[in-house]
């Protein structure tokens, strides 16, 4: 692997997969964008999105990657 990012430009498979789902599922993407816009920073936005997902019984992507504040925060880099 070359560069500092190890999996398709991401830290690892989990971060890549979470980013894939957040950035390609329209509903999830809109919620993430709204949280980024309305929160004091992306760390807070990521924690809020994780709480929202968990409150709705969602703990992993459809591919089985666990959502975490770290993986969600990484998915929000370009937002």
C-alpha positions as protocol buffer text, in pm:
chain_id: "A"
residue {
  index: 1
  type: UNK
  ca { x: 0 y: 0 z: 0 }
}
residue {
  index: 2
  type: UNK
  ca { x: 126 y: 343 z: -82 }
}
residue {
  index: 3
  type: UNK
  ca { x: 63 y: 667 z: 103 }
}
residue {
  index: 4
  type: UNK
  ca { x: -76 y: 716 z: 450 }
}
residue {
  index: 5
  type: UNK
  ca { x: -428 y: 602 z: 366 }
}
residue {
  index: 6
  type: UNK
  ca { x: -452 y: 224 z: 349 }
}
residue {
  index: 7
  type: UNK
  ca { x: -788 y: 131 z: 199 }
}
residue {
  index: 8
  type: UNK
  ca { x: -921 y: 313 z: -108 }
}
residue {
  index: 9
  type: UNK
  ca { x: -801 y: 641 z: 41 }
}
residue {
  index: 10
  type: UNK
  ca { x: -930 y: 561 z: 390 }
}
residue {
  index: 11
  type: UNK
  ca { x: -769 y: 443 z: 712 }
}
residue {
  index: 12
  type: UNK
  ca { x: -919 y: 94 z: 682 }
}
residue {
  index: 13
  type: UNK
  ca { x: -1206 y: -108 z: 534 }
}
residue {
  index: 14
  type: UNK
  ca { x: -1445 y: -3 z: 810 }
}
residue {
  index: 15
  type: UNK
  ca { x: -1390 y: 370 z: 753 }
}
residue {
  index: 16
  type: UNK
  ca { x: -1418 y: 320 z: 377 }
}
residue {
  index: 17
  type: UNK
  ca { x: -1742 y: 121 z: 404 }
}
residue {
  index: 18
  type: UNK
  ca { x: -1907 y: 366 z: 645 }
}
residue {
  index: 19
  type: UNK
  ca { x: -1807 y: 654 z: 416 }
}
residue {
  index: 20
  type: UNK
  ca { x: -1943 y: 465 z: 116 }
}
residue {
  index: 21
  type: UNK
  ca { x: -2285 y: 428 z: 279 }
}
residue {
  index: 22
  type: UNK
  ca { x: -2308 y: 778 z: 429 }
}
residue {
  index: 23
  type: UNK
  ca { x: -2203 y: 947 z: 108 }
}
residue {
  index: 24
  type: UNK
  ca { x: -2417 y: 733 z: -126 }
}
residue {
  index: 25
  type: UNK
  ca { x: -2743 y: 684 z: 65 }
}
residue {
  index: 26
  type: UNK
  ca { x: -2941 y: 1001 z: -5 }
}
residue {
  index: 27
  type: UNK
  ca { x: -3134 y: 1004 z: 324 }
}
residue {
  index: 28
  type: UNK
  ca { x: -2829 y: 933 z: 536 }
}
residue {
  index: 29
  type: UNK
  ca { x: -2624 y: 1188 z: 343 }
}
residue {
  index: 30
  type: UNK
  ca { x: -2886 y: 1459 z: 399 }
}
residue {
  index: 31
  type: UNK
  ca { x: -2900 y: 1388 z: 772 }
}
residue {
  index: 32
  type: UNK
  ca { x: -2519 y: 1397 z: 790 }
}
residue {
  index: 33
  type: UNK
  ca { x: -2504 y: 1728 z: 599 }
}
residue {
  index: 34
  type: UNK
  ca { x: -2769 y: 1882 z: 824 }
}
residue {
  index: 35
  type: UNK
  ca { x: -2582 y: 1775 z: 1136 }
}
residue {
  index: 36
  type: UNK
  ca { x: -2252 y: 1913 z: 1001 }
}
residue {
  index: 37
  type: UNK
  ca { x: -2424 y: 2243 z: 923 }
}
residue {
  index: 38
  type: UNK
  ca { x: -2602 y: 2270 z: 1259 }
}
residue {
  index: 39
  type: UNK
  ca { x: -2333 y: 2135 z: 1494 }
}
residue {
  index: 40
  type: UNK
  ca { x: -2040 y: 2324 z: 1644 }
}
residue {
  index: 41
  type: UNK
  ca { x: -1794 y: 2086 z: 1474 }
}
residue {
  index: 42
  type: UNK
  ca { x: -1776 y: 1756 z: 1287 }
}
residue {
  index: 43
  type: UNK
  ca { x: -1691 y: 1557 z: 1599 }
}
residue {
  index: 44
  type: UNK
  ca { x: -2022 y: 1666 z: 1754 }
}
residue {
  index: 45
  type: UNK
  ca { x: -2202 y: 1604 z: 1423 }
}
residue {
  index: 46
  type: UNK
  ca { x: -2056 y: 1251 z: 1404 }
}
residue {
  index: 47
  type: UNK
  ca { x: -2162 y: 1172 z: 1762 }
}
residue {
  index: 48
  type: UNK
  ca { x: -2511 y: 1300 z: 1685 }
}
residue {
  index: 49
  type: UNK
  ca { x: -2537 y: 1088 z: 1371 }
}
residue {
  index: 50
  type: UNK
  ca { x: -2420 y: 780 z: 1562 }
}
residue {
  index: 51
  type: UNK
  ca { x: -2685 y: 845 z: 1830 }
}
residue {
  index: 52
  type: UNK
  ca { x: -2949 y: 892 z: 1558 }
}
residue {
  index: 53
  type: UNK
  ca { x: -2852 y: 563 z: 1393 }
}
residue {
  index: 54
  type: UNK
  ca { x: -2840 y: 374 z: 1723 }
}
residue {
  index: 55
  type: UNK
  ca { x: -3176 y: 519 z: 1832 }
}
residue {
  index: 56
  type: UNK
  ca { x: -3319 y: 369 z: 1513 }
}
residue {
  index: 57
  type: UNK
  ca { x: -3163 y: 29 z: 1580 }
}
residue {
  index: 58
  type: UNK
  ca { x: -2887 y: 71 z: 1321 }
}
residue {
  index: 59
  type: UNK
  ca { x: -2540 y: -27 z: 1440 }
}
residue {
  index: 60
  type: UNK
  ca { x: -2371 y: -141 z: 1119 }
}
residue {
  index: 61
  type: UNK
  ca { x: -2381 y: -67 z: 749 }
}
residue {
  index: 62
  type: UNK
  ca { x: -2567 y: -319 z: 533 }
}
residue {
  index: 63
  type: UNK
  ca { x: -2222 y: -468 z: 465 }
}
residue {
  index: 64
  type: UNK
  ca { x: -2158 y: -522 z: 837 }
}
residue {
  index: 65
  type: UNK
  ca { x: -1915 y: -236 z: 908 }
}
residue {
  index: 66
  type: UNK
  ca { x: -1985 y: -97 z: 1256 }
}
residue {
  index: 67
  type: UNK
  ca { x: -2073 y: 270 z: 1277 }
}
residue {
  index: 68
  type: UNK
  ca { x: -1854 y: 462 z: 1523 }
}
residue {
  index: 69
  type: UNK
  ca { x: -1785 y: 828 z: 1588 }
}
residue {
  index: 70
  type: UNK
  ca { x: -1443 y: 783 z: 1428 }
}
residue {
  index: 71
  type: UNK
  ca { x: -1571 y: 619 z: 1109 }
}
residue {
  index: 72
  type: UNK
  ca { x: -1859 y: 866 z: 1073 }
}
residue {
  index: 73
  type: UNK
  ca { x: -1625 y: 1162 z: 1132 }
}
residue {
  index: 74
  type: UNK
  ca { x: -1396 y: 1030 z: 860 }
}
residue {
  index: 75
  type: UNK
  ca { x: -1695 y: 1008 z: 624 }
}
residue {
  index: 76
  type: UNK
  ca { x: -1773 y: 1376 z: 691 }
}
residue {
  index: 77
  type: UNK
  ca { x: -1435 y: 1508 z: 574 }
}
residue {
  index: 78
  type: UNK
  ca { x: -1567 y: 1657 z: 251 }
}
residue {
  index: 79
  type: UNK
  ca { x: -1889 y: 1795 z: 397 }
}
